[in-house]
Amino acid sequence: MDVQLYVYDLSQGLARQLSRQFLGTQIDAVYHTALVFGGVEYFFGQGIQTCYPGTTHHGAPMEIIPMGETALPMEIILEYMDSLKEIYTPESYDLFLHNCNNFSNDFAMFLVGRGIPDHITSLPQTVLNTPFGQMLKPQLDSAMRSVTQAPVPQQNVPPQPALSRHTPNGVSHKASNGAAGKVHNVTSLQEVERLLGSAIESCAIIFFTSSTCAPCKIVYPTYDEIAAEAGSKGVIIKVDINNAYDVSAKYGVRATPTFMTFLRGQKQDEWSGADSRRLWDTAKMLLDQAFPPHPHLLQNVPTLLHTSLRPITYPKAPPLDKLTAKMGPAGHDPAVTSIVSFIKSLSAAGAIDSPLPSLPAFAAFLRSAPTTLPPELLFTALDLLRTTLPDPRVAGWFAEEHTASSTTGSTTTITHLLAHVTALGPAAPYNLRLTTLHLACNLFASPLFIPHLLAAPLSSLLVNLLTTALLDEAHAALRASAVALAMNLAGANHKVRKAALSSGASAAAEEELGKGELPESEQVELLASLLEMLGRGAAVEENDEVRWRGVVCVGWIVFGAPREGEVRDLCEVLGARGTVGGVKVGSGRREAGELVKEVEGLVGLW
């Protein structure tokens, strides 16, 4: 998909004519920019706005600059743009510090890996460097708001792109008969018997109706909803008896609407009447009988399920001058100095988010850092990355590397760094191990990163990294940080599994539940390390918060795990119920006792 930069002159030529007279320096235009791709123009004014290309009140663009091509899926692009809405709000607009060109620069960096031309992004500072510009800054900002934040006429706003609908994190379920969620309109006895035969291991409902039955039409919408809810788990049939006399004769139907339910080939129930509530309740009970829900879903575990799934992050900036001084010559690398300036601007009290530096240059520096910096100083480079990741623009860009690499097979910056530290193992310097754990936690701040973190190669690197630290008896801070990372990883996995369970996945389709989750072997490795940590008792001094988080992680990994799977086997082999039941969290949390009891119950119930 081609990406273009539309460049407008808000002054309509006046800047070129009068700038030298008033400012003492030549300015060719007061630039407004927008990015255009997929037949839509995206720009920042009254928040992030869209229109058909060239249809704003700014008129025709003075220049159209090809920016390159993006191979990113539209779903990923729109997710990233949603994350930018937290930064580019209507209230945050500032003509000089936070404008449309900052948005175009950040968005272009994500889409094509480079920003917009420097002469556009540097224009505000050029104006502010003049005495007249400084003096009139408030008046200019106020006067231009009606121009820069004007609404787009409704007829010029395109509809949202049509996106394919997926269940959360890619979880989906295959139809056994190729028609999930479909009402089968049948006119022959042979077809009814074929469909009932396909439901011999599940369930089916037949709705006998007729074209002249007014009450029947009342329950049509409910029946369609039942079909959608059943998906591939049940066969939903509708028979118009006016066109299928042999069917009504076979089943003795004398009135419409009449309903019949079948469970594993046997008739269960029959009733007549247009009662939508009864129809819905009976269908729900039938599906539950055919596919009993996971026993964990029937447990009352409010403490576990109400524990916050918000990722634990480490956003605090280090003393940047001291950090770069430790880096030696590498601290003067342009990629480092630009990222340090960026961090300082974000950390300044009351500062509006600054434009992104060159993230490709920063990524190149990071990939070279393991060879240009000694192991005891490598943490300095990773600490810079850690500090920038809570910014959604930075996290989105590094996540985009993973999306692009899925087709190219290239090694991404994050993978490269984590693989290097993981290969060093316990021999890695303490400060490098601790910084890497904090960096890994910060990856979870961006929803764009989550699918990559739950899949190879990142998932195995994260599990290796945190399990090594969990079992490090010499460093309490490493164990605490490892448990924080485990919380993030187990929590993200728990969200995927809960979404799959709530979408109706049953015991008969548990092989579908694992889609989008952490690989089962890595869930087992993580769970084994957590149980070992919790089982050490007084042998290693652990604070209450670490134990609390460890129990929560065990609960999240176990909750809804397949009844015939490796997680269950591990719990039985390691005596997980006794381990969890023996955890003493202390009085630091009022609900600690309830949590331990809830997770102990889950571990013992399959």
GULOLUM-354973 format. One line per 5 residues: number of its first residue (from 0); for each residue x negated, y negated, z of C-alpha. Coordinates in nm, 2 decimals, decimal comma. Layout:
% residues N
NUM) X/Y/Z ~ ...
% end
This chain:
% residues 606
0) 0,00/0,00/0,00 ~ -0,15/-0,33/-0,11 ~ -0,18/-0,61/0,15 ~ -0,19/-0,98/0,04 ~ -0,25/-1,30/0,24
5) -0,01/-1,58/0,15 ~ -0,16/-1,92/0,22 ~ 0,06/-2,23/0,25 ~ -0,02/-2,60/0,31 ~ 0,21/-2,74/0,58
10) 0,10/-3,09/0,49 ~ 0,22/-3,05/0,12 ~ -0,11/-3,21/0,00 ~ -0,13/-3,49/0,25 ~ -0,42/-3,34/0,44
15) -0,64/-3,34/0,13 ~ -0,55/-3,71/0,06 ~ -0,57/-3,86/0,41 ~ -0,78/-3,64/0,63 ~ -1,11/-3,82/0,57
20) -0,95/-4,16/0,63 ~ -0,79/-4,05/0,97 ~ -1,03/-3,78/1,09 ~ -1,36/-3,87/0,93 ~ -1,39/-3,52/0,79
25) -1,24/-3,36/0,48 ~ -0,96/-3,10/0,53 ~ -0,81/-2,94/0,23 ~ -0,48/-2,82/0,39 ~ -0,30/-2,75/0,71
30) -0,30/-2,38/0,67 ~ 0,00/-2,15/0,74 ~ -0,06/-1,78/0,65 ~ 0,15/-1,47/0,63 ~ 0,07/-1,11/0,54
35) 0,27/-0,94/0,26 ~ 0,30/-0,57/0,20 ~ 0,58/-0,33/0,12 ~ 0,79/-0,61/-0,02 ~ 0,81/-0,80/0,31
40) 0,63/-1,11/0,44 ~ 0,53/-1,11/0,81 ~ 0,43/-1,42/1,00 ~ 0,43/-1,58/1,34 ~ 0,64/-1,88/1,43
45) 0,96/-1,82/1,63 ~ 0,80/-1,50/1,75 ~ 0,70/-1,24/1,48 ~ 0,93/-1,31/1,18 ~ 0,99/-1,15/0,84
50) 1,13/-1,26/0,51 ~ 1,12/-1,16/0,14 ~ 0,79/-1,28/0,00 ~ 0,77/-1,65/-0,07 ~ 1,12/-1,73/0,06
55) 1,04/-1,95/0,37 ~ 1,10/-2,32/0,38 ~ 0,73/-2,37/0,32 ~ 0,79/-2,32/-0,06 ~ 0,55/-2,14/-0,29
60) 0,21/-2,04/-0,14 ~ -0,09/-2,25/-0,25 ~ -0,29/-1,93/-0,28 ~ -0,25/-1,55/-0,27 ~ -0,55/-1,36/-0,15
65) -0,58/-0,98/-0,20 ~ -0,68/-0,83/0,14 ~ -0,72/-0,47/0,04 ~ -0,52/-0,16/0,07 ~ -0,38/0,02/0,38
70) -0,30/0,39/0,40 ~ -0,13/0,37/0,74 ~ 0,22/0,51/0,76 ~ 0,49/0,25/0,81 ~ 0,59/0,40/1,14
75) 0,24/0,34/1,28 ~ 0,24/-0,02/1,14 ~ 0,57/-0,10/1,30 ~ 0,47/0,05/1,63 ~ 0,16/-0,17/1,63
80) 0,36/-0,48/1,54 ~ 0,59/-0,40/1,83 ~ 0,29/-0,41/2,06 ~ 0,19/-0,75/1,92 ~ 0,53/-0,89/2,02
85) 0,41/-0,90/2,38 ~ 0,14/-1,14/2,27 ~ 0,30/-1,34/1,99 ~ 0,62/-1,46/2,17 ~ 0,80/-1,78/2,06
90) 0,69/-1,95/2,39 ~ 0,32/-1,87/2,33 ~ 0,30/-2,06/2,00 ~ 0,04/-2,33/2,00 ~ -0,06/-2,51/1,68
95) -0,43/-2,52/1,77 ~ -0,49/-2,22/2,00 ~ -0,23/-1,95/1,91 ~ -0,08/-1,98/1,57 ~ 0,03/-1,80/1,26
100) -0,33/-1,77/1,14 ~ -0,43/-1,59/1,46 ~ -0,15/-1,34/1,40 ~ -0,25/-1,29/1,04 ~ -0,61/-1,23/1,14
105) -0,52/-0,98/1,41 ~ -0,27/-0,79/1,19 ~ -0,51/-0,79/0,89 ~ -0,78/-0,64/1,11 ~ -0,55/-0,36/1,20
110) -0,43/-0,30/0,84 ~ -0,74/-0,33/0,64 ~ -1,03/-0,36/0,89 ~ -1,12/-0,72/0,82 ~ -0,99/-1,06/0,92
115) -0,87/-1,35/0,71 ~ -1,11/-1,62/0,57 ~ -1,31/-1,81/0,83 ~ -1,22/-2,15/0,69 ~ -0,86/-2,09/0,78
120) -0,91/-1,96/1,13 ~ -1,17/-2,23/1,21 ~ -0,95/-2,53/1,10 ~ -0,80/-2,60/1,44 ~ -1,14/-2,64/1,60
125) -1,25/-2,86/1,31 ~ -0,97/-3,10/1,38 ~ -1,03/-3,08/1,76 ~ -1,40/-3,17/1,71 ~ -1,29/-3,52/1,59
130) -1,20/-3,79/1,84 ~ -0,87/-3,86/1,66 ~ -0,78/-3,49/1,66 ~ -0,84/-3,46/2,03 ~ -0,63/-3,77/2,10
135) -0,33/-3,66/1,89 ~ -0,34/-3,29/1,98 ~ -0,02/-3,29/2,20 ~ 0,17/-3,51/1,95 ~ 0,07/-3,30/1,65
140) 0,16/-2,97/1,82 ~ 0,50/-3,11/1,92 ~ 0,57/-3,26/1,58 ~ 0,48/-2,95/1,39 ~ 0,69/-2,71/1,60
145) 1,01/-2,78/1,40 ~ 0,82/-2,68/1,09 ~ 0,62/-2,38/1,21 ~ 0,90/-2,23/1,42 ~ 1,19/-2,29/1,19
150) 1,43/-1,99/1,15 ~ 1,44/-1,79/0,83 ~ 1,78/-1,81/0,65 ~ 1,96/-1,49/0,72 ~ 1,99/-1,40/0,35
155) 1,62/-1,41/0,32 ~ 1,56/-1,16/0,60 ~ 1,50/-0,81/0,47 ~ 1,65/-0,51/0,65 ~ 1,42/-0,30/0,87
160) 1,23/-0,04/0,66 ~ 1,41/0,29/0,65 ~ 1,20/0,53/0,86 ~ 1,23/0,90/0,89 ~ 1,38/1,00/1,22
165) 1,17/1,22/1,44 ~ 1,21/1,34/1,79 ~ 0,97/1,19/2,04 ~ 0,60/1,26/1,97 ~ 0,68/1,47/1,67
170) 0,88/1,74/1,86 ~ 1,13/1,89/1,62 ~ 1,32/2,22/1,60 ~ 1,37/2,44/1,29 ~ 1,71/2,55/1,19
175) 1,75/2,92/1,18 ~ 2,00/2,91/0,90 ~ 1,87/2,60/0,72 ~ 2,16/2,38/0,83 ~ 2,10/2,25/1,18
180) 2,37/2,02/1,31 ~ 2,60/2,11/1,02 ~ 2,98/2,18/1,03 ~ 3,04/2,47/0,78 ~ 3,36/2,41/0,60
185) 3,47/2,76/0,50 ~ 3,75/2,89/0,27 ~ 3,69/3,26/0,27 ~ 3,69/3,55/0,52 ~ 3,37/3,68/0,37
190) 3,19/3,35/0,45 ~ 3,33/3,34/0,81 ~ 3,20/3,69/0,88 ~ 2,86/3,61/0,72 ~ 2,82/3,30/0,95
195) 2,94/3,49/1,26 ~ 2,69/3,76/1,17 ~ 2,41/3,50/1,16 ~ 2,51/3,40/1,52 ~ 2,49/3,76/1,66
200) 2,20/3,65/1,89 ~ 2,34/3,30/1,97 ~ 2,69/3,15/1,97 ~ 2,96/3,02/1,73 ~ 3,28/2,81/1,74
205) 3,56/2,82/1,48 ~ 3,79/2,52/1,44 ~ 4,12/2,62/1,26 ~ 4,27/2,31/1,11 ~ 4,49/2,21/0,82
210) 4,51/1,91/0,59 ~ 4,86/1,83/0,72 ~ 4,77/1,84/1,09 ~ 4,75/1,49/1,23 ~ 4,63/1,59/1,58
215) 4,34/1,78/1,42 ~ 4,19/1,45/1,29 ~ 4,16/1,32/1,65 ~ 3,90/1,58/1,74 ~ 3,70/1,57/1,41
220) 3,45/1,32/1,54 ~ 3,40/1,53/1,86 ~ 3,34/1,84/1,65 ~ 3,08/1,66/1,44 ~ 2,90/1,55/1,76
225) 2,91/1,91/1,89 ~ 2,75/2,03/1,57 ~ 2,47/1,76/1,60 ~ 2,42/1,86/1,97 ~ 2,41/2,23/1,89
230) 2,15/2,18/1,61 ~ 2,01/2,52/1,51 ~ 2,13/2,70/1,83 ~ 2,49/2,75/1,73 ~ 2,70/2,81/1,42
235) 2,99/2,55/1,39 ~ 3,27/2,65/1,16 ~ 3,58/2,47/1,03 ~ 3,85/2,65/0,85 ~ 4,15/2,48/0,67
240) 4,41/2,76/0,70 ~ 4,61/2,61/0,41 ~ 4,32/2,72/0,19 ~ 4,21/3,03/0,37 ~ 4,52/3,25/0,44
245) 4,31/3,56/0,48 ~ 4,11/3,40/0,76 ~ 4,42/3,28/0,95 ~ 4,57/3,63/0,91 ~ 4,26/3,81/1,03
250) 4,24/3,60/1,35 ~ 4,61/3,56/1,41 ~ 4,62/3,18/1,39 ~ 4,97/3,03/1,40 ~ 4,91/2,67/1,50
255) 4,65/2,40/1,45 ~ 4,43/2,29/1,60 ~ 4,31/2,62/1,74 ~ 3,96/2,69/1,86 ~ 3,77/3,02/1,91
260) 3,43/3,07/2,07 ~ 3,19/3,36/2,02 ~ 2,89/3,46/2,23 ~ 2,64/3,70/2,09 ~ 2,90/3,85/1,85
265) 3,18/3,88/2,11 ~ 3,49/3,66/2,13 ~ 3,49/3,45/2,44 ~ 3,78/3,20/2,44 ~ 4,07/3,08/2,24
270) 4,30/2,78/2,29 ~ 4,51/2,53/2,10 ~ 4,56/2,16/2,13 ~ 4,37/1,84/2,04 ~ 4,19/1,80/2,37
275) 3,85/1,64/2,30 ~ 3,72/1,67/2,65 ~ 3,81/2,04/2,68 ~ 3,64/2,10/2,34 ~ 3,33/1,93/2,44
280) 3,30/2,09/2,79 ~ 3,37/2,44/2,65 ~ 3,11/2,39/2,38 ~ 2,85/2,27/2,63 ~ 2,92/2,57/2,85
285) 2,89/2,81/2,56 ~ 2,55/2,67/2,45 ~ 2,43/2,70/2,81 ~ 2,54/3,06/2,82 ~ 2,38/3,14/2,49
290) 2,06/2,95/2,58 ~ 2,02/2,93/2,96 ~ 1,83/2,61/3,05 ~ 1,49/2,64/3,19 ~ 1,52/2,71/3,57
295) 1,31/2,40/3,65 ~ 1,59/2,18/3,50 ~ 1,83/2,31/3,76 ~ 1,60/2,22/4,05 ~ 1,64/1,91/4,26
300) 1,30/1,75/4,24 ~ 1,36/1,37/4,26 ~ 1,03/1,28/4,42 ~ 0,83/1,44/4,13 ~ 1,06/1,31/3,85
305) 1,08/0,96/3,99 ~ 0,70/0,92/4,02 ~ 0,59/0,65/3,79 ~ 0,46/0,76/3,45 ~ 0,29/0,42/3,39
310) -0,08/0,49/3,30 ~ -0,34/0,41/3,56 ~ -0,59/0,17/3,40 ~ -0,91/-0,02/3,50 ~ -0,89/-0,36/3,33
315) -1,11/-0,57/3,55 ~ -1,40/-0,73/3,36 ~ -1,75/-0,68/3,49 ~ -2,00/-0,97/3,54 ~ -2,06/-1,01/3,17
320) -2,38/-1,21/3,19 ~ -2,55/-0,96/3,42 ~ -2,42/-0,67/3,20 ~ -2,56/-0,81/2,88 ~ -2,89/-0,90/3,05
325) -2,92/-0,53/3,15 ~ -2,88/-0,44/2,78 ~ -3,20/-0,61/2,68 ~ -3,23/-0,69/2,31 ~ -2,90/-0,51/2,24
330) -2,73/-0,78/2,45 ~ -2,81/-1,03/2,17 ~ -2,65/-0,83/1,90 ~ -2,39/-1,05/1,72 ~ -2,12/-0,78/1,78
335) -2,19/-0,79/2,15 ~ -2,20/-1,17/2,18 ~ -1,87/-1,20/1,99 ~ -1,70/-0,94/2,21 ~ -1,83/-1,10/2,53
340) -1,69/-1,43/2,41 ~ -1,36/-1,26/2,34 ~ -1,35/-1,10/2,69 ~ -1,43/-1,43/2,86 ~ -1,16/-1,62/2,67
345) -0,90/-1,35/2,78 ~ -1,02/-1,37/3,14 ~ -1,01/-1,74/3,16 ~ -0,73/-1,87/3,38 ~ -0,44/-1,98/3,18
350) -0,61/-1,91/2,85 ~ -0,40/-1,81/2,55 ~ -0,52/-1,49/2,38 ~ -0,81/-1,56/2,15 ~ -0,84/-1,44/1,79
355) -1,00/-1,10/1,76 ~ -1,37/-1,07/1,68 ~ -1,49/-0,83/1,42 ~ -1,38/-0,50/1,55 ~ -1,55/-0,30/1,27
360) -1,88/-0,46/1,37 ~ -1,82/-0,38/1,74 ~ -1,73/-0,02/1,65 ~ -2,05/0,02/1,45 ~ -2,25/-0,11/1,75
365) -2,08/0,14/1,98 ~ -2,15/0,43/1,75 ~ -2,52/0,34/1,74 ~ -2,54/0,27/2,12 ~ -2,62/0,64/2,22
370) -2,94/0,62/2,02 ~ -3,03/0,25/2,08 ~ -2,97/0,24/2,45 ~ -3,12/0,47/2,71 ~ -2,88/0,70/2,90
375) -2,91/0,49/3,22 ~ -2,80/0,18/3,03 ~ -2,54/0,33/2,79 ~ -2,27/0,25/3,04 ~ -2,30/-0,12/2,96
380) -2,18/-0,07/2,60 ~ -1,89/0,15/2,72 ~ -1,80/-0,10/2,98 ~ -1,74/-0,37/2,72 ~ -1,51/-0,13/2,53
385) -1,33/-0,04/2,85 ~ -1,26/-0,41/2,93 ~ -1,12/-0,48/2,58 ~ -0,89/-0,17/2,55 ~ -0,60/-0,31/2,76
390) -0,55/-0,57/2,48 ~ -0,30/-0,40/2,25 ~ -0,46/-0,54/1,94 ~ -0,80/-0,38/2,03 ~ -0,64/-0,05/2,14
395) -0,43/-0,04/1,82 ~ -0,73/-0,09/1,60 ~ -0,92/0,19/1,76 ~ -0,61/0,42/1,75 ~ -0,58/0,33/1,38
400) -0,93/0,48/1,33 ~ -0,78/0,81/1,44 ~ -0,48/0,78/1,21 ~ -0,71/0,71/0,91 ~ -0,95/0,98/1,01
405) -0,68/1,25/1,00 ~ -0,71/1,24/0,62 ~ -1,08/1,16/0,58 ~ -1,21/1,39/0,86 ~ -1,45/1,12/0,98
410) -1,57/1,09/1,33 ~ -1,42/0,80/1,51 ~ -1,58/0,57/1,76 ~ -1,39/0,70/2,07 ~ -1,45/1,06/1,97
415) -1,82/0,99/1,91 ~ -1,87/0,83/2,25 ~ -1,67/1,08/2,45 ~ -1,85/1,37/2,28 ~ -2,19/1,22/2,36
420) -2,11/1,18/2,73 ~ -1,94/1,52/2,75 ~ -2,24/1,69/2,60 ~ -2,46/1,54/2,87 ~ -2,23/1,70/3,14
425) -2,31/1,66/3,51 ~ -2,67/1,55/3,41 ~ -2,53/1,22/3,27 ~ -2,61/0,91/3,49 ~ -2,35/0,85/3,76
430) -2,26/0,50/3,63 ~ -2,21/0,64/3,27 ~ -1,98/0,91/3,40 ~ -1,77/0,67/3,61 ~ -1,74/0,41/3,33
435) -1,64/0,68/3,07 ~ -1,36/0,80/3,30 ~ -1,23/0,45/3,34 ~ -1,26/0,39/2,96 ~ -1,07/0,71/2,90
440) -0,79/0,60/3,14 ~ -0,76/0,27/2,95 ~ -0,69/0,46/2,62 ~ -0,35/0,55/2,76 ~ -0,24/0,18/2,78
445) -0,15/0,20/2,41 ~ 0,14/0,42/2,29 ~ -0,04/0,45/1,95 ~ -0,32/0,64/2,12 ~ -0,10/0,90/2,30
450) -0,05/1,15/2,01 ~ -0,43/1,15/1,95 ~ -0,51/1,20/2,32 ~ -0,29/1,51/2,34 ~ -0,45/1,67/2,04
455) -0,79/1,80/1,93 ~ -1,06/1,68/1,94 ~ -0,99/1,41/2,20 ~ -0,78/1,64/2,42 ~ -1,06/1,89/2,48
460) -1,31/1,61/2,54 ~ -1,09/1,45/2,80 ~ -1,02/1,78/2,98 ~ -1,39/1,87/2,98 ~ -1,48/1,52/3,11
465) -1,23/1,51/3,39 ~ -1,26/1,88/3,50 ~ -1,64/1,83/3,54 ~ -1,58/1,53/3,76 ~ -1,30/1,68/3,96
470) -1,53/1,96/4,08 ~ -1,82/1,72/4,16 ~ -1,85/1,75/4,54 ~ -2,11/1,48/4,57 ~ -1,92/1,18/4,44
475) -1,58/1,09/4,58 ~ -1,54/0,80/4,33 ~ -1,58/1,04/4,04 ~ -1,32/1,27/4,17 ~ -1,08/0,98/4,23
480) -1,13/0,85/3,88 ~ -1,09/1,20/3,74 ~ -0,76/1,25/3,92 ~ -0,64/0,91/3,77 ~ -0,73/1,04/3,42
485) -0,56/1,37/3,50 ~ -0,24/1,17/3,60 ~ -0,25/0,99/3,27 ~ -0,30/1,31/3,07 ~ -0,05/1,52/3,26
490) 0,20/1,23/3,26 ~ 0,18/1,19/2,88 ~ 0,22/1,56/2,84 ~ 0,52/1,57/3,08 ~ 0,70/1,29/2,88
495) 0,66/1,50/2,56 ~ 0,79/1,81/2,73 ~ 1,08/1,64/2,90 ~ 1,19/1,49/2,57 ~ 1,19/1,83/2,41
500) 1,38/1,99/2,69 ~ 1,64/1,71/2,70 ~ 1,69/1,75/2,32 ~ 1,82/2,09/2,38 ~ 1,53/2,32/2,33
505) 1,62/2,66/2,49 ~ 1,45/2,97/2,61 ~ 1,51/3,13/2,27 ~ 1,32/2,85/2,10 ~ 1,04/2,79/2,35
510) 0,78/2,84/2,08 ~ 0,90/2,50/1,95 ~ 0,85/2,33/2,29 ~ 0,48/2,31/2,27 ~ 0,48/2,08/1,96
515) 0,32/1,75/2,05 ~ 0,19/1,87/2,39 ~ -0,16/1,92/2,52 ~ -0,28/2,26/2,38 ~ -0,18/2,53/2,63
520) -0,54/2,65/2,69 ~ -0,63/2,29/2,79 ~ -0,33/2,27/3,02 ~ -0,45/2,59/3,19 ~ -0,81/2,45/3,22
525) -0,68/2,13/3,37 ~ -0,44/2,31/3,61 ~ -0,71/2,55/3,73 ~ -0,94/2,26/3,82 ~ -0,66/2,07/4,00
530) -0,57/2,38/4,20 ~ -0,94/2,44/4,29 ~ -0,97/2,08/4,40 ~ -0,65/2,10/4,61 ~ -0,76/2,43/4,76
535) -1,09/2,31/4,90 ~ -0,91/2,17/5,20 ~ -1,14/2,02/5,46 ~ -1,45/2,15/5,28 ~ -1,46/1,82/5,08
540) -1,33/1,50/5,23 ~ -1,05/1,37/5,00 ~ -0,83/1,08/5,07 ~ -0,45/1,11/5,07 ~ -0,41/0,93/4,74
545) -0,63/1,17/4,56 ~ -0,44/1,47/4,70 ~ -0,11/1,31/4,63 ~ -0,20/1,25/4,27 ~ -0,34/1,60/4,24
550) 0,00/1,75/4,35 ~ 0,19/1,53/4,11 ~ -0,04/1,64/3,82 ~ 0,03/2,01/3,91 ~ 0,40/1,94/3,92
555) 0,40/1,76/3,58 ~ 0,20/2,04/3,42 ~ 0,42/2,32/3,56 ~ 0,76/2,15/3,51 ~ 0,93/2,31/3,21
560) 0,63/2,52/3,11 ~ 0,72/2,83/2,91 ~ 0,85/3,11/3,12 ~ 0,63/3,35/2,94 ~ 0,31/3,15/2,90
565) -0,04/3,10/3,02 ~ 0,05/2,83/3,27 ~ 0,28/3,07/3,46 ~ 0,02/3,35/3,44 ~ -0,24/3,12/3,59
570) -0,01/3,01/3,87 ~ 0,04/3,37/3,97 ~ -0,32/3,48/3,94 ~ -0,45/3,18/4,14 ~ -0,17/3,19/4,40
575) -0,07/2,83/4,31 ~ 0,23/2,83/4,54 ~ 0,02/2,89/4,85 ~ -0,24/2,64/4,74 ~ 0,02/2,36/4,69
580) 0,21/2,45/5,00 ~ -0,11/2,42/5,20 ~ -0,19/2,07/5,09 ~ -0,19/1,81/5,37 ~ -0,14/1,47/5,22
585) -0,11/1,29/5,55 ~ 0,11/0,99/5,65 ~ -0,01/0,76/5,37 ~ 0,31/0,82/5,17 ~ 0,65/0,87/5,33
590) 0,77/1,11/5,06 ~ 0,45/1,33/5,07 ~ 0,62/1,62/5,24 ~ 0,91/1,62/4,99 ~ 0,67/1,62/4,70
595) 0,47/1,92/4,82 ~ 0,79/2,11/4,88 ~ 0,93/2,03/4,54 ~ 0,61/2,13/4,35 ~ 0,57/2,44/4,56
600) 0,92/2,54/4,46 ~ 0,86/2,48/4,09 ~ 0,54/2,68/4,10 ~ 0,72/2,98/4,24 ~ 1,03/2,96/4,02
605) 1,02/3,09/3,66
% end
